[in-house]
Amino acid sequence: MDNNLPSLEDSIRAAQKSAKNRQTNFWILSSIWIFVLLVGSLFFINLLHKFEENSQRIEGLSQTNKAMAERLEIQNKENGEINDRLIQLEEFYYQQLNEEARSNKIKDIAQMQIERQYISPAQKDFFNSEIKSRTNSNNADYWYLESFNQDDKQAINYLNKAIDLNPTMETAYFARGKKFNSLNNYEEAIADFTTALRLQPNNPATLAARAFSYFKLSYNTKLSFDQQTKFLSDALKDCEKSINLNPTDWVPYHYRGFINYKKKEYRNAEKDWREAASRRIGLSETASSIENISMIYLSTSNWEKAYKNCNDVKNLDDKSAWNWLFTYIATEKLKMFDLSKEAKNNWNNLKSKSDQEALQMYLPREFHVFLNE
């Protein structure tokens, strides 16, 4: 008999110990599974509770939005009724004017059109009907008013006739100067604005318009540096004088923003463009001042601020070619290539030749590659 073999008693003891270990392991595993199931159940119940809360919150927001939409619809209806009543009152007012007052009123509206101020529907109807009723071609007023229905070159021909018939007609010189500006004939524009100022000194609108002509000439590469600097200085003087005479007009602030931008006085430029925007009427009009601030951020390599400003402008006007170009540049620099592709497509679809020419002057040379891509 081998003494190394376990005894029967040892075998029984080992079997009992093994059974006890298996029983212990079973209860440990069972406890772990019960704990996991309990935690899982609690988590699922909490998830359902949150889902129910979110559903109630979403439903509440939906009801709130619906109520806001209903209130807005009522408000728009009330505003529409008020506007209709105002138009009726305006039309009645125009019918009561005598001949001299009617003539002065259409000149006022014409001046507002030149200065790109808001014209009400009743004012437009009154203006157009008055032009049709004034058919005396020997009258300077006739050619002056008719010029508003022509393209820039034909308008200049009509204004020439008005000035021939009435050489002291200040509004005709002002209107012709604006047309020369549109055709990039800035020296001729300055001559007309200067004549208009001689006939009516200290006219803030004329000073602002001449400031724009001076500013554009400051970019003329055919001129010497000293000449360019003088034109820029003259532009700034006219803007500041215009603002002193009429602080509520947006135009001189807008132009002074460009002057300060060229001088790299970026803080003053941004302030001017925001001042101009606060005085403008309409979202797209406001956007056309705010969007220029992106040029400051691009020029100083502040891509994040440029992109944010572009988004702010897009919420006001999503059809601005300039803003899409600025968005294109900013998103390329930020490596947001999906957004830059969209911005590039919108820029190419909306841009005009005049947009490209102007931005080639204003933007730093490093960004010119984006203009023609």
C-alpha positions as CSV (number, residue, x, y, z in Angstrom):
1,M,0.0,0.0,0.0
2,D,1.3,3.5,-1.1
3,N,1.6,5.7,2.0
4,N,1.4,8.8,-0.3
5,L,-2.2,8.2,-1.3
6,P,-4.8,10.3,0.5
7,S,-7.0,8.6,3.0
8,L,-10.7,8.2,2.6
9,E,-11.3,10.8,5.3
10,D,-9.1,13.3,3.5
11,S,-10.9,12.8,0.2
12,I,-14.3,13.4,1.9
13,R,-12.9,16.6,3.6
14,A,-11.6,17.9,0.2
15,A,-14.9,17.1,-1.6
16,Q,-16.8,19.0,1.1
17,K,-14.5,22.0,0.8
18,S,-14.8,22.1,-3.0
19,A,-18.6,22.0,-2.7
20,K,-18.6,24.8,-0.2
21,N,-16.4,26.9,-2.5
22,R,-18.7,26.4,-5.5
23,Q,-21.7,27.4,-3.3
24,T,-19.8,30.6,-2.2
25,N,-18.9,31.4,-5.8
26,F,-22.5,30.9,-6.9
27,W,-23.8,33.4,-4.3
28,I,-21.1,35.9,-5.2
29,L,-21.9,35.7,-8.9
30,S,-25.7,35.8,-8.1
31,S,-25.2,38.9,-6.0
32,I,-23.2,40.7,-8.7
33,W,-25.9,39.9,-11.3
34,I,-28.6,41.1,-9.0
35,F,-26.6,44.3,-8.3
36,V,-26.1,44.9,-12.1
37,L,-29.8,44.3,-12.8
38,L,-30.8,46.6,-10.0
39,V,-28.4,49.4,-11.2
40,G,-29.5,48.9,-14.8
41,S,-33.2,49.1,-13.8
42,L,-32.6,52.3,-11.9
43,F,-30.7,53.8,-14.8
44,F,-33.4,52.9,-17.2
45,I,-36.2,54.3,-14.9
46,N,-34.2,57.5,-14.6
47,L,-33.7,57.7,-18.4
48,L,-37.5,57.3,-18.9
49,H,-38.1,60.0,-16.3
50,K,-35.7,62.4,-18.1
51,F,-37.2,61.5,-21.5
52,E,-40.7,62.3,-20.1
53,E,-39.4,65.6,-18.7
54,N,-37.8,66.6,-22.0
55,S,-40.9,65.7,-23.9
56,Q,-42.9,67.9,-21.6
57,R,-40.3,70.7,-22.0
58,I,-40.4,70.4,-25.8
59,E,-44.1,70.4,-25.8
60,G,-44.1,73.5,-23.6
61,L,-41.6,75.3,-25.9
62,S,-43.7,74.3,-28.9
63,Q,-46.8,75.8,-27.2
64,T,-44.8,78.9,-26.3
65,N,-43.5,79.3,-29.9
66,K,-47.0,78.8,-31.2
67,A,-48.3,81.5,-28.9
68,M,-45.5,83.8,-29.9
69,A,-46.2,83.2,-33.6
70,E,-49.9,83.9,-33.0
71,R,-49.0,87.2,-31.3
72,L,-46.6,88.1,-34.0
73,E,-49.3,87.5,-36.7
74,I,-51.7,89.7,-34.8
75,Q,-49.0,92.4,-34.4
76,N,-48.1,92.2,-38.1
77,K,-51.8,92.5,-39.1
78,E,-52.2,95.6,-36.8
79,N,-49.0,97.1,-38.2
80,G,-50.2,96.5,-41.7
81,E,-53.5,98.2,-41.0
82,I,-51.6,101.2,-39.4
83,N,-49.4,101.4,-42.5
84,D,-52.3,101.3,-44.9
85,R,-54.0,104.1,-42.9
86,L,-50.7,106.2,-43.0
87,I,-50.5,105.8,-46.8
88,Q,-54.1,106.9,-47.1
89,L,-53.4,110.0,-45.0
90,E,-50.2,110.8,-47.0
91,E,-52.1,110.5,-50.3
92,F,-54.8,112.8,-48.9
93,Y,-52.1,115.3,-47.8
94,Y,-50.5,115.4,-51.2
95,Q,-53.9,116.0,-52.8
96,Q,-54.3,119.2,-50.7
97,L,-50.9,120.8,-51.7
98,N,-50.9,123.9,-53.9
99,E,-48.7,124.0,-57.0
100,E,-45.7,125.6,-55.3
101,A,-45.9,123.2,-52.4
102,R,-46.2,120.2,-54.8
103,S,-43.2,121.4,-56.7
104,N,-41.1,121.8,-53.5
105,K,-42.3,118.4,-52.2
106,I,-41.2,116.5,-55.3
107,K,-37.8,118.2,-55.1
108,D,-37.6,117.0,-51.4
109,I,-38.4,113.5,-52.4
110,A,-35.9,113.6,-55.3
111,Q,-33.2,114.8,-52.8
112,M,-34.1,111.9,-50.5
113,Q,-33.7,109.5,-53.4
114,I,-30.3,110.9,-54.2
115,E,-29.3,110.6,-50.6
116,R,-30.7,107.0,-50.5
117,Q,-33.1,107.7,-47.7
118,Y,-36.3,105.8,-47.1
119,I,-39.2,106.7,-49.5
120,S,-42.7,105.6,-48.5
121,P,-45.0,104.0,-51.1
122,A,-47.2,107.1,-51.1
123,Q,-44.2,109.3,-51.7
124,K,-43.1,107.2,-54.7
125,D,-46.6,107.3,-56.2
126,F,-46.8,111.0,-55.7
127,F,-43.3,111.6,-57.2
128,N,-43.9,109.4,-60.3
129,S,-47.4,110.9,-61.0
130,E,-46.0,114.5,-60.6
131,I,-43.2,113.8,-63.1
132,K,-45.8,112.5,-65.7
133,S,-47.9,115.7,-65.2
134,R,-44.9,118.0,-65.8
135,T,-44.3,117.8,-69.6
136,N,-42.8,121.3,-70.2
137,S,-39.4,120.5,-71.6
138,N,-38.4,124.2,-71.5
139,N,-38.4,123.9,-67.7
140,A,-35.3,122.9,-65.8
141,D,-37.4,121.1,-63.2
142,Y,-38.7,118.8,-65.9
143,W,-35.2,117.6,-67.0
144,Y,-34.0,117.3,-63.4
145,L,-37.0,115.1,-62.4
146,E,-36.8,113.0,-65.6
147,S,-33.2,112.2,-64.9
148,F,-34.3,109.9,-62.0
149,N,-35.9,107.5,-64.5
150,Q,-32.7,107.1,-66.6
151,D,-29.4,105.2,-66.4
152,D,-26.4,107.1,-65.2
153,K,-25.1,108.4,-68.6
154,Q,-28.6,109.4,-69.9
155,A,-29.3,111.0,-66.5
156,I,-26.2,113.2,-66.9
157,N,-27.5,114.3,-70.3
158,Y,-30.8,115.3,-68.8
159,L,-29.1,117.1,-65.9
160,N,-26.9,119.0,-68.4
161,K,-30.1,120.3,-70.0
162,A,-31.5,121.3,-66.6
163,I,-28.3,123.2,-65.7
164,D,-28.3,124.9,-69.1
165,L,-31.8,126.1,-68.4
166,N,-31.0,127.1,-64.8
167,P,-27.3,127.5,-64.1
168,T,-28.0,128.2,-60.4
169,M,-30.0,124.9,-59.8
170,E,-27.9,123.5,-56.9
171,T,-29.9,120.2,-56.8
172,A,-29.0,119.5,-60.4
173,Y,-25.3,119.9,-59.7
174,F,-25.6,117.6,-56.7
175,A,-27.5,115.0,-58.7
176,R,-25.0,115.1,-61.6
177,G,-22.1,114.8,-59.1
178,K,-23.7,111.6,-57.7
179,K,-24.0,110.2,-61.3
180,F,-20.3,111.0,-62.0
181,N,-19.4,109.2,-58.8
182,S,-21.4,106.1,-60.0
183,L,-19.4,106.2,-63.2
184,N,-16.0,106.6,-61.3
185,N,-15.5,110.1,-62.8
186,Y,-14.5,111.5,-59.4
187,E,-12.8,114.7,-60.6
188,E,-16.0,115.8,-62.4
189,A,-18.0,114.8,-59.4
190,I,-15.9,117.0,-57.1
191,A,-16.3,119.9,-59.5
192,D,-20.1,119.6,-59.4
193,F,-20.2,119.2,-55.6
194,T,-18.0,122.2,-55.2
195,T,-20.3,124.3,-57.4
196,A,-23.3,123.0,-55.4
197,L,-21.6,124.0,-52.2
198,R,-21.0,127.5,-53.6
199,L,-24.7,127.8,-54.4
200,Q,-25.8,126.3,-51.0
201,P,-22.9,126.4,-48.5
202,N,-22.6,123.9,-45.7
203,N,-25.0,121.3,-47.2
204,P,-24.1,118.2,-45.2
205,A,-25.2,115.8,-47.9
206,T,-23.1,117.5,-50.5
207,L,-20.1,117.5,-48.2
208,A,-20.5,113.8,-47.6
209,A,-20.8,113.1,-51.3
210,R,-17.7,115.1,-52.1
211,A,-15.8,113.3,-49.3
212,F,-16.5,110.0,-51.1
213,S,-15.0,111.4,-54.3
214,Y,-11.9,112.6,-52.5
215,F,-11.6,109.2,-50.8
216,K,-11.8,107.3,-54.1
217,L,-9.1,109.6,-55.7
218,S,-6.8,108.7,-52.7
219,Y,-6.6,105.2,-54.3
220,N,-5.6,106.5,-57.7
221,T,-2.2,105.0,-58.4
222,K,-1.5,107.5,-61.2
223,L,-1.3,110.2,-58.5
224,S,1.7,110.9,-56.4
225,F,1.8,109.8,-52.7
226,D,1.4,113.4,-51.6
227,Q,-1.6,113.9,-53.9
228,Q,-3.2,110.8,-52.5
229,T,-2.5,111.9,-49.0
230,K,-4.1,115.3,-49.6
231,F,-7.2,113.8,-51.1
232,L,-7.6,111.5,-48.1
233,S,-7.2,114.5,-45.8
234,D,-9.8,116.5,-47.7
235,A,-12.2,113.5,-47.5
236,L,-11.8,113.4,-43.7
237,K,-12.4,117.1,-43.4
238,D,-15.6,117.0,-45.5
239,C,-16.9,114.0,-43.5
240,E,-16.3,115.7,-40.1
241,K,-17.9,118.9,-41.3
242,S,-20.9,116.9,-42.5
243,I,-21.2,115.1,-39.2
244,N,-21.0,118.4,-37.3
245,L,-23.8,119.9,-39.4
246,N,-26.0,116.8,-39.3
247,P,-25.0,114.2,-36.7
248,T,-28.1,112.0,-37.5
249,D,-27.1,111.1,-41.1
250,W,-25.4,107.7,-41.6
251,V,-23.5,108.6,-44.8
252,P,-20.5,110.6,-43.4
253,Y,-19.9,108.0,-40.7
254,H,-19.9,105.2,-43.3
255,Y,-17.4,107.1,-45.5
256,R,-15.3,108.1,-42.5
257,G,-15.1,104.4,-41.6
258,F,-13.4,103.7,-44.9
259,I,-11.0,106.7,-44.4
260,N,-10.0,105.5,-40.9
261,Y,-9.7,101.9,-42.3
262,K,-7.2,103.1,-45.0
263,K,-5.3,105.0,-42.3
264,K,-5.2,101.8,-40.3
265,E,-7.0,103.5,-37.4
266,Y,-9.1,100.3,-37.0
267,R,-10.7,101.2,-33.7
268,N,-12.1,104.4,-35.1
269,A,-13.1,102.7,-38.3
270,E,-15.1,100.1,-36.4
271,K,-16.8,102.7,-34.3
272,D,-17.8,104.7,-37.4
273,W,-19.2,101.7,-39.2
274,R,-21.3,100.8,-36.1
275,E,-22.5,104.4,-35.8
276,A,-23.5,104.3,-39.5
277,A,-25.3,101.0,-39.0
278,S,-27.3,102.4,-36.0
279,R,-28.6,105.2,-38.2
280,R,-29.6,103.2,-41.2
281,I,-33.1,101.8,-42.0
282,G,-33.6,98.2,-43.1
283,L,-31.7,95.0,-42.4
284,S,-29.7,94.9,-45.7
285,E,-28.8,98.6,-45.3
286,T,-27.5,98.0,-41.8
287,A,-25.6,94.9,-43.0
288,S,-23.7,96.9,-45.6
289,S,-22.1,99.0,-42.9
290,I,-21.5,96.2,-40.4
291,E,-20.0,93.8,-43.0
292,N,-17.0,96.2,-43.5
293,I,-15.9,95.5,-39.9
294,S,-14.8,92.0,-41.1
295,M,-12.1,93.7,-43.2
296,I,-10.6,95.0,-40.0
297,Y,-10.5,91.5,-38.5
298,L,-9.1,90.0,-41.7
299,S,-6.4,92.6,-41.9
300,T,-5.3,91.9,-38.4
301,S,-5.5,88.1,-38.8
302,N,-8.3,87.8,-36.3
303,W,-10.1,84.9,-38.2
304,E,-12.5,84.0,-35.4
305,K,-13.8,87.5,-35.0
306,A,-14.1,87.9,-38.7
307,Y,-16.1,84.7,-39.0
308,K,-18.4,85.7,-36.1
309,N,-19.0,89.1,-37.7
310,C,-19.8,87.4,-41.0
311,N,-22.4,85.3,-39.3
312,D,-24.0,88.4,-37.7
313,V,-24.2,90.0,-41.1
314,K,-25.6,86.9,-42.7
315,N,-28.5,87.0,-40.3
316,L,-29.2,90.5,-41.5
317,D,-28.7,89.9,-45.2
318,D,-27.7,86.6,-46.7
319,K,-27.3,88.0,-50.3
320,S,-24.3,90.3,-49.7
321,A,-21.5,89.4,-52.0
322,W,-18.9,91.1,-49.9
323,N,-19.9,89.2,-46.8
324,W,-19.7,85.9,-48.6
325,L,-16.2,86.8,-49.7
326,F,-15.2,87.7,-46.1
327,T,-16.7,84.4,-44.9
328,Y,-14.8,82.5,-47.6
329,I,-11.5,84.0,-46.5
330,A,-12.2,83.5,-42.7
331,T,-13.3,79.9,-43.1
332,E,-10.3,79.0,-45.3
333,K,-8.0,80.4,-42.6
334,L,-9.8,78.5,-39.9
335,K,-9.7,75.3,-42.0
336,M,-13.5,75.0,-42.1
337,F,-13.4,73.8,-45.6
338,D,-17.0,72.6,-45.9
339,L,-18.2,76.1,-45.0
340,S,-15.5,77.8,-47.1
341,K,-16.7,75.9,-50.2
342,E,-20.3,77.1,-49.7
343,A,-19.1,80.7,-49.1
344,K,-16.9,80.6,-52.2
345,N,-19.9,79.4,-54.4
346,N,-22.1,82.2,-53.0
347,W,-19.4,84.8,-53.6
348,N,-19.0,83.6,-57.2
349,N,-22.7,83.7,-57.8
350,L,-23.3,87.1,-56.3
351,K,-20.2,89.1,-57.1
352,S,-20.1,91.9,-59.7
353,K,-17.2,93.6,-61.5
354,S,-17.6,96.7,-59.3
355,D,-17.4,94.4,-56.2
356,Q,-14.1,93.0,-57.3
357,E,-12.7,96.3,-58.2
358,A,-13.6,97.9,-54.9
359,L,-12.4,95.0,-52.8
360,Q,-9.2,94.9,-54.7
361,M,-8.6,98.4,-53.4
362,Y,-9.7,97.8,-49.9
363,L,-8.4,94.3,-49.0
364,P,-4.7,93.6,-48.3
365,R,-2.8,92.1,-51.2
366,E,-2.6,88.7,-49.6
367,F,-6.4,88.3,-50.0
368,H,-6.5,89.2,-53.7
369,V,-6.2,85.6,-54.7
370,F,-9.7,84.9,-53.2
371,L,-11.3,87.5,-55.5
372,N,-10.9,85.6,-58.7
373,E,-11.0,82.0,-57.6
